[in-house]
Amino acid sequence: MNLLEYYNNQQPSNDYFIIRKCEIPELVDINLYGVRSSGKTAIALDILAQEENALYIDLEDPNLIFNTLSTLELQKYIDKEKLTLLILDHYKEKDLVGFPNIDRIIVLSRIPILDKSFIPIELFPLDYEEFLAFETSYQNKGFNNFLRSGTLPLMARSYKTQAQAMKIFFKSAFNESEQKLLLILAQHHTKHLTTHQIYTFSKEKFKVSKDWIYRTIKEFKEEKLILFIEDIHEKSGKKMFLFDFAFAKYLTLGQPFIIQFDTMVALALIKHHIEIKTLGIHGYITKNNELIIPAPFESEESHWVKSQKKFSIYKEFAIKKVTIVTIANTYTYTIDNTKFEALPFDEWSVLHNEENQPHSLSNL
């Protein structure tokens, strides 16, 4: 039995699958890309289960270490077996010299591939609604479980303790040098940083070259393992986030709740395709000049006093509306024609999701 026959006879499947908001169009070639462990393979395996003449190949399979997979060999097998769908998982540029001729190809990768004949679809980790869908028993304690588990599907479905599940992900998804860099990044999570500062912090902790740091930070940014948000108020570096607030907390000691909540809000905005910049320590500003302020426990009276003190800054940056994201508090008030509205995170995140859904891909 050759390797392609082996793959065809050992098709993997999902033990448990929850439909995601990501829409996959039919009958076209797709590049489904996104940060590691965001759920790309689960979506692909769900598609695989619905196809009769399909072949799934994991390009990280250890059997490929000493066996070369060629496009010509793949094409001959596709023609022989009359396959109509090919799924290539964990694809990296130049894994193949070209793609075979088949009715449909789905390529899974961490960053978009260069081939423009594929429709690119980005998959983010779970948003709050998707997280709740993974476990119906979370409905009564949804926010607390979301805060503890984070946005990775494997955490939402894990039957291990969160620390055990995080450890497995940390050890399996990153090499030793990447692990050390992630620990440095977690220590400076939500801080304003430059790549040079990251290099300076890193070389104080472990032996590392400047070239490796710059190259790896570039790769992490492309994959969106880390995100840098421009600040229109402070010009010294950009605000840096790790891609998952629970993972960032796991890698640090005693991370304050406000940092977790701040990250939760920022990531929700990014996942809902809302362009944002930071306004110093005052919150996140959208292209529509709405200011989003993470303030989990702020009362109306307390925030009204702060708003009066900061109102000159709001006027300077032409803020049209201020939204205060809280844990449970709800209130509204107006200062000089500027509306201030406080909403609980679960309600606010759903509203933003409905208002900022990306265009459907089903008609492409």
C-alpha positions in Angstrom: 0.0 0.0 0.0 1.4 3.4 -1.0 1.1 6.5 1.1 -1.8 8.0 -0.8 -3.8 4.8 -0.6 -3.1 4.8 3.1 -4.5 8.3 3.5 -7.5 7.5 1.4 -8.3 4.4 3.6 -7.7 6.2 6.9 -9.8 9.3 6.5 -10.1 11.2 9.9 -13.3 12.4 11.3 -14.6 14.8 14.0 -15.6 13.3 17.3 -17.7 16.4 18.0 -18.4 19.3 15.7 -20.1 22.6 16.3 -21.0 24.8 13.4 -19.0 28.0 13.3 -20.0 31.4 11.9 -17.4 31.1 9.2 -19.2 30.5 5.9 -17.5 28.2 3.4 -18.8 28.5 -0.2 -19.3 25.4 -2.2 -17.8 24.4 -5.6 -14.8 26.7 -5.4 -11.2 26.4 -4.3 -10.8 27.7 -0.7 -7.8 28.8 1.4 -9.1 28.6 5.0 -6.4 30.3 7.1 -6.0 31.5 10.7 -4.0 31.2 13.9 -3.1 27.7 15.0 -5.8 25.8 17.0 -8.6 28.2 15.7 -10.6 25.3 14.4 -9.7 25.0 10.7 -9.2 21.2 10.7 -12.6 20.6 12.4 -14.4 22.6 9.7 -12.4 20.8 6.9 -13.2 17.4 8.4 -16.9 18.3 8.6 -16.8 19.0 4.9 -14.8 15.8 4.3 -17.6 13.7 6.0 -20.1 15.0 3.5 -18.1 14.1 0.4 -17.7 10.6 -1.1 -14.7 11.1 -3.4 -12.5 13.1 -1.2 -8.9 12.9 0.0 -7.5 14.5 3.2 -3.8 14.9 3.6 -2.2 16.3 6.8 1.1 17.7 5.5 2.5 17.5 9.1 2.0 13.8 9.2 5.3 12.2 10.3 5.0 9.7 7.4 5.9 12.5 5.1 9.2 13.3 6.8 11.0 10.6 4.7 8.5 10.4 1.9 8.2 13.2 -0.7 4.7 14.1 -1.9 4.8 15.3 -5.5 2.1 17.1 -7.5 2.5 14.6 -10.3 2.1 11.6 -8.0 -1.0 13.3 -6.5 -2.5 14.0 -9.9 -2.1 10.4 -11.0 -3.8 9.2 -7.9 -6.7 11.7 -8.2 -7.3 10.7 -11.8 -7.1 7.0 -11.0 -9.6 7.2 -8.1 -11.8 9.9 -9.8 -11.5 12.1 -6.7 -13.4 15.4 -6.7 -12.2 17.1 -3.4 -8.7 17.4 -2.0 -8.0 18.9 1.4 -4.4 19.8 2.3 -4.0 20.6 6.0 -1.1 22.5 7.6 0.0 23.7 4.2 3.1 26.0 3.9 4.3 27.7 0.8 6.3 25.5 -1.5 5.1 22.2 0.2 4.1 21.4 -3.4 5.4 22.9 -6.7 1.9 23.3 -7.8 -1.7 22.2 -7.1 -3.2 19.2 -8.9 -6.2 19.6 -11.3 -9.3 18.5 -9.4 -12.9 19.8 -9.0 -12.2 21.4 -5.7 -9.3 22.0 -3.3 -9.4 23.3 0.3 -6.0 24.4 1.6 -5.6 25.0 5.4 -2.8 27.3 6.5 -1.8 29.7 9.2 -1.4 32.6 6.9 -2.9 33.3 3.4 -1.3 31.4 0.6 0.1 33.3 -2.4 -2.0 31.6 -5.1 -4.7 34.1 -6.0 -7.0 31.4 -7.6 -8.1 30.4 -4.1 -10.8 32.3 -2.2 -9.2 33.4 1.1 -11.3 32.9 4.2 -9.9 33.8 7.7 -11.0 31.9 10.7 -10.6 33.5 14.1 -10.8 31.6 17.4 -14.2 31.5 19.1 -16.2 34.6 19.8 -18.5 34.7 22.9 -21.5 33.3 21.0 -19.5 30.5 19.5 -18.0 29.6 22.8 -21.5 29.2 24.3 -22.5 26.9 21.4 -19.7 24.5 22.3 -21.2 23.6 25.7 -24.9 24.3 26.4 -24.3 23.8 30.2 -22.2 27.0 30.1 -25.4 29.1 29.5 -25.8 29.9 33.2 -22.1 30.6 33.8 -21.2 31.6 30.3 -19.1 34.7 31.0 -17.1 33.1 33.9 -16.3 30.0 31.8 -15.4 32.2 28.8 -13.1 34.2 31.0 -11.4 31.0 32.3 -11.3 29.0 29.1 -10.6 31.7 26.5 -11.3 31.5 22.8 -9.6 28.3 21.6 -12.1 25.6 20.6 -9.9 22.9 22.2 -10.2 24.7 25.6 -14.0 25.0 25.3 -14.3 21.2 24.7 -11.5 20.1 27.0 -12.4 17.6 29.8 -9.1 18.2 31.5 -8.4 21.1 33.8 -7.7 24.4 32.1 -4.1 24.3 33.3 -3.5 20.8 31.8 -5.2 21.8 28.5 -3.2 25.0 28.2 0.1 23.1 29.0 -0.6 20.6 26.3 -1.4 23.3 23.8 1.7 25.4 24.8 4.1 22.3 24.6 2.6 20.9 21.4 2.0 24.0 19.3 5.3 25.8 19.8 8.9 24.9 19.8 11.2 25.6 22.7 12.4 29.0 21.4 8.9 30.1 20.6 7.8 29.1 24.1 10.4 31.4 25.6 9.4 34.3 23.4 5.8 33.8 24.3 6.6 34.0 28.0 8.3 37.4 27.3 5.4 38.6 25.3 2.9 37.5 28.0 4.8 39.6 30.5 4.3 42.7 28.4 0.8 41.8 27.2 -1.3 45.0 26.5 1.8 47.2 26.8 3.1 49.6 24.2 6.1 47.8 22.5 8.4 47.9 19.5 10.1 44.8 18.1 13.4 46.2 19.2 12.1 46.4 22.8 11.0 42.8 22.5 14.5 41.8 21.4 16.0 43.7 24.4 13.7 42.0 26.9 14.3 38.6 25.3 18.1 38.6 25.3 18.0 39.4 29.0 16.2 36.1 29.6 17.7 33.6 27.0 20.2 33.3 24.3 18.7 34.6 21.1 19.7 36.4 17.9 18.3 39.7 16.7 17.5 38.2 13.3 15.5 35.3 14.9 13.5 37.7 17.1 12.6 40.0 14.2 11.8 37.1 11.9 9.6 35.3 14.5 7.8 38.4 15.5 7.0 39.0 11.8 5.7 35.4 11.5 3.6 35.8 14.7 2.1 39.0 13.4 1.3 37.4 10.1 -0.4 34.5 11.8 -2.1 36.9 14.3 -0.6 35.1 17.3 0.2 38.6 18.4 -1.6 41.8 17.4 -0.3 45.3 17.4 -2.8 48.2 17.6 -1.7 51.7 16.6 -2.2 54.4 19.3 -3.4 57.8 18.1 -2.7 59.4 21.5 0.7 57.9 22.5 3.3 57.5 19.8 5.8 55.3 21.6 5.2 51.8 20.1 1.9 50.0 19.5 -0.3 48.2 22.0 0.5 44.5 21.8 -1.9 41.6 22.5 -1.6 37.9 22.5 -4.3 36.3 20.5 -6.1 34.7 23.5 -6.7 36.4 26.9 -6.8 33.1 28.8 -3.6 31.9 27.2 -1.9 35.1 28.1 -3.0 34.7 31.7 -1.7 31.1 31.8 1.8 32.3 30.8 2.0 35.0 33.6 1.7 35.3 37.3 -1.1 37.3 38.8 -2.4 39.0 35.7 -5.0 41.6 36.9 -8.6 41.0 35.8 -8.8 44.4 34.1 -6.1 43.3 31.7 -8.0 40.2 30.8 -11.2 42.2 30.3 -9.4 44.8 28.3 -8.1 42.1 26.0 -11.4 40.4 25.8 -13.0 43.6 24.5 -10.2 44.4 22.0 -10.3 40.8 20.6 -14.1 40.9 20.2 -13.7 44.1 18.2 -11.1 42.6 16.0 -13.0 39.4 15.4 -16.1 41.3 14.4 -14.0 43.1 11.7 -14.1 46.5 13.4 -11.1 48.7 12.6 -9.7 50.2 15.9 -6.9 52.2 17.3 -6.2 52.9 20.9 -6.7 56.3 22.5 -3.9 56.0 25.0 -5.3 54.6 28.3 -8.8 55.9 27.4 -10.1 53.0 25.3 -10.4 52.0 21.6 -11.6 54.3 18.9 -13.3 53.1 15.7 -13.2 54.6 12.3 -16.7 56.0 13.0 -15.3 57.9 16.0 -17.0 55.7 18.6 -14.9 55.2 21.8 -15.1 51.8 23.4 -14.1 51.8 27.1 -13.5 48.5 29.0 -14.8 49.3 32.5 -16.0 46.1 34.0 -17.3 47.4 37.4 -17.7 51.1 36.7 -20.9 52.6 38.2 -22.8 55.4 36.4 -21.9 58.0 39.0 -18.2 57.1 38.9 -18.0 57.1 35.2 -19.9 60.4 34.8 -17.3 62.1 37.0 -14.4 60.6 34.9 -16.2 61.6 31.7 -16.4 65.2 32.8 -12.6 65.2 33.4 -11.7 63.6 30.1 -14.3 65.4 28.0 -11.7 67.7 26.5 -9.8 64.7 25.1 -13.0 63.3 23.7 -13.6 66.6 21.9 -10.1 66.8 20.7 -10.4 63.5 18.9 -14.0 64.2 17.7 -15.6 61.3 19.7 -19.2 61.0 18.6 -20.3 58.2 21.0 -18.8 56.5 24.0 -19.7 52.9 24.8 -18.7 51.6 28.2 -18.4 47.8 28.3 -19.1 46.4 31.7 -19.8 43.0 33.4 -23.4 43.7 34.4 -24.1 47.4 34.6 -26.3 49.2 32.2 -26.9 53.0 32.0 -26.9 56.0 29.6 -26.3 59.7 29.9 -25.4 62.6 27.7 -22.7 65.3 27.9 -22.8 68.1 25.4 -24.6 66.1 22.8 -22.2 63.1 23.2 -24.0 59.9 24.2 -22.5 57.6 26.8 -23.9 54.1 27.0 -22.9 51.2 29.3 -23.7 47.7 28.2 -22.7 44.3 29.7 -20.1 42.4 27.7 -22.4 39.6 26.6 -25.0 42.0 25.2 -22.5 44.4 23.7 -20.5 41.6 21.9 -23.7 40.2 20.3 -24.8 43.7 19.1 -21.4 44.4 17.5 -21.4 41.0 15.9 -24.8 41.6 14.3 -23.9 45.1 13.1 -20.5 44.1 11.6 -20.9 40.7 10.0 -18.6 40.2 7.1 -20.2 39.9 3.6 -21.5 36.4 3.1 -19.3 34.2 1.0 -21.9 31.7 0.1 -22.7 33.4 -3.2 -19.2 33.7 -4.5 
